[in-house]
Amino acid sequence: MEDDGIVNEVKTSISNSTSIIGTIKAQEHLILNGTIKGNVELTNYNFFLGPSGRIEGEVQAQNVRIRGYMKGEVKAKGKVEITKEADFSGKIESKSLSVENGAYFNASVNLNQKSPGR
């Protein structure tokens, strides 16, 4: 999930001067550079946590990319990317996961893939 992939599509962007307490439900992609204490529900859309973004809560989205601080739970239908700038603690449930060298990553992970039958 490249930055361009969601920047060029319809999206909501929350700036680093904005703080939200509560639940966000959206029917478009979300870019967070501000602070959220609460949950984000995007269902079929992507969530991008920018380097200045902070979230404490649960994120449900199609794909998730984390570059900032997150403490909580991620439930993604697709992939989760943790970049080298990230500070992540919590749980992840997704089909795939990538973690770059340099990221702070302390999580329990459940990859929803089909068993090869072993």
WOVENRA-V991472 format. One line per field, one symbol per residue. ss: DSSP state (H for helix, E for strand, - for the rest). phi: phi as a letter, one per 30 degrees, with the letter a starting at -180 (. if undefined). Layout:
ss=???
phi=???
This chain:
ss=--HHHHH---EEEE----EEE--EE---EEEE--EEE--EE-----EEE----EEEEEEEE--EEE--EEEEEEEE--EEEE----EEEEEEEE-EEEE----EEEEEEEE-------
phi=.deddcddcdacbcddccbbckccbbcadbccccbbclcbbchcbccbcddcdbbblcccadbbbccccbblbcbcdccbccddddbbbkbbbadbbbbdejddbbacbbcdcdddjd
